[in-house]
Amino acid sequence: MKKFKGNGCAEGAAMGLALVKTNYEPVYTMDTVRDTAAELAFLEENIVALGQKLDKLYERTLAQSGEEAAELIESYQMILMDRVFFDGIRARILQEHLNCKMAIKLECERSRESFMTIEDPYLRERFQDIQDVCFKLVMQCDNAVDSLAEVYLTQPTILLADTLTPVDTVKLDKNFLAGFIVEKGGPTSHAVILAKTLGIPAIVGAEGICAQVENGSRVIMYADTGEIIIDGDAEEEIRFSRRMTAGAAEKEKYRREPAGPAYTLDGVHIEVAANSGDADTAALLDPALCDGIGLLRTEFLYMAHEDYPDEETQFQAYKSVAEKMRGKPVIIRTLDIGGDKALDYMGLEAEENPFLGYRAIRICLDRPEMFQIQLRAILRASAFGSIKLMFPMIISLEELRRCKEHLEACKAQLRQEGKAFDKNLAVGIMVETPAAVFLADQLAREVDFMSIGTNDLTQYVTVADRGNTRVQKLYDPYHPAVLRALYHTGREAQNNGIGLGVCGETASMRKMIPFLIGAGVRELSVALSSLDKVRYLVRRLSARQCRDAAEEIIHDCSTSAQAQAVLEKLLGGIE
Amino acid sequence: MKQLEVTVPFKEGLHARPAVKLIKLVSGFESTVTILKNGKEYNAGSITSVLAGGIMYGDQILLKIVGPDEDAAAAALKAYLT
């Protein structure tokens, strides 16, 4: 039995078999072979085996992620069947007596040379697909597995990885996934967001775990404490099953909470909305389960493509969400790329300080053509439902005004083209920078609503990188300065009579919800799996008591612990 | 032998979906199809060869079609590429 500890995120506990994401590194030798016929047979055997895996992967990708994602697999299949390319490999085995792996490697390199003469960098990059197939084939020859894409899960599985990228998570078979454990990455990293969407636990910051756990080990994980137990004894298993019984009771309590609008005990309506913006969440969206979408991320639309998605593609995507929500509000956030998410085709340079660098609205305002394509698509979709538009990362009035100028320009174009859009489209901003908090009064006068992005705001106020395990402890949403920022923004929103929402992680935190309501937040936008929990809590709180608690915290509490104690006391009566 | 001169009509260039379709189309015929671009030849039945051509939107390419069903192949290619 081994034990590890990380930072727990995405609630719950899970037990399953370990699947360690491996970074396979092939070894090549110049060894020659005598029996070329046998080596050729070995090559064919592995081509067939890889072909079968790709067929399965194609079917699964098509079913889980759609036609477009499946197309990439199709081009892999086509490369694997390419006679011209494989004749080159066969010739190396037959004539030069090279071993199969080396023959594949050399032919791949020869192919690379011809690609290097292509001028267009994007088309030159297509060599990547050939390289990927060669790599997969060599892996197949070594009987190694790409632990993410090629393993079919047949029982509950806990994935262990150094980091998980959005691309990794697309490949995953999600049917039997019970939890994530990652070494790097913070509580708001992609893996955690996905875990919350799927309603499974995640632990981050479990450094060194991958090297010490083998595939197939039994893993127990507790996301609340960050505890990880590998090959636990009978006692640990009993402890786990007790915990699951208790956890199931709590889940059941929330699950039984009826849908429909959520009012506090004293009759204040709190909108409970969902965060969305990736294929997995979009498929599960149901207007009966929430009051709308408080944050529709649009990055995933850009990530799913190898080039900028055009206006029509974006329009169709936004329109389908708007229609699916049947008139309930959908807040679409314009592209928030850069920082921890970057796209090859955008040609962004690596930066030393990406979170203080070129991202989100800064890129959009620099690339008006790209920005206006998105704005036009959103405007056109607004004719098909109740869409609101939101700009991220705003730090000044000038930025907001420039955004609105672009929007007006797009409206004028559409009018001229005779295309329909919602003339009263509500425009808002994310409040996620300290600058926006300090300017909240001025910004509030020029927008229809604001939504606090507590993930970034907490990081910028505490100056703690949420992905850095050494300073993660400083990233505290109950830090008095963070609470003051929230409270101040709430006051300014109320003074100007505009709506205020929260779309960060804190909107689903049990202790944070009363503070947010007390600060004047009237919309909580959370992961799908947290909707019932938020509704449950809202309906058992009094807005007046929440306000008193928030005021007490702002005036009398100087530490995170004190603030949490006040909130815990308020929640004490509920269970 | 049949020859066909075309301007590449695919915005993204000849890769991904357009390339996959081309290969599928060509492999449905017995004839050999060669793409000529800037004096270099590429096998239109091979994805690695087509991709190595780095053929972009608006490029002028010449297709040479040789084989027993070259007429039908040329007609199908013409329909696809123009």
Chai-1 contact restraints between the chains, C-beta under 6 A:
chainA,res_idxA,chainB,res_idxB,connection_type,confidence,min_distance_angstrom,max_distance_angstrom,comment,restraint_id
A,E71,B,R17,contact,1.0,0.0,6.0,A-B,restraint_1
A,E74,B,V20,contact,1.0,0.0,6.0,A-B,restraint_2
A,S75,B,V20,contact,1.0,0.0,6.0,A-B,restraint_3
A,M78,B,V20,contact,1.0,0.0,6.0,A-B,restraint_4
A,M78,B,I23,contact,1.0,0.0,6.0,A-B,restraint_5
A,M78,B,I47,contact,1.0,0.0,6.0,A-B,restraint_6
A,I79,B,I47,contact,1.0,0.0,6.0,A-B,restraint_7
A,D82,B,S46,contact,1.0,0.0,6.0,A-B,restraint_8
A,D82,B,I47,contact,1.0,0.0,6.0,A-B,restraint_9
A,D82,B,T48,contact,1.0,0.0,6.0,A-B,restraint_10
A,V84,B,N43,contact,1.0,0.0,6.0,A-B,restraint_11
A,V84,B,S46,contact,1.0,0.0,6.0,A-B,restraint_12
A,V84,B,S49,contact,1.0,0.0,6.0,A-B,restraint_13
A,F85,B,T48,contact,1.0,0.0,6.0,A-B,restraint_14
A,S111,B,T48,contact,1.0,0.0,6.0,A-B,restraint_15
A,S114,B,A52,contact,1.0,0.0,6.0,A-B,restraint_16
A,F115,B,A52,contact,1.0,0.0,6.0,A-B,restraint_17
A,I118,B,G54,contact,1.0,0.0,6.0,A-B,restraint_18
A,D120,B,G54,contact,1.0,0.0,6.0,A-B,restraint_19
A,D120,B,M56,contact,1.0,0.0,6.0,A-B,restraint_20
A,L123,B,G13,contact,1.0,0.0,6.0,A-B,restraint_21
A,L123,B,G54,contact,1.0,0.0,6.0,A-B,restraint_22
A,R126,B,H15,contact,1.0,0.0,6.0,A-B,restraint_23
A,R126,B,L51,contact,1.0,0.0,6.0,A-B,restraint_24
A,I130,B,T48,contact,1.0,0.0,6.0,A-B,restraint_25
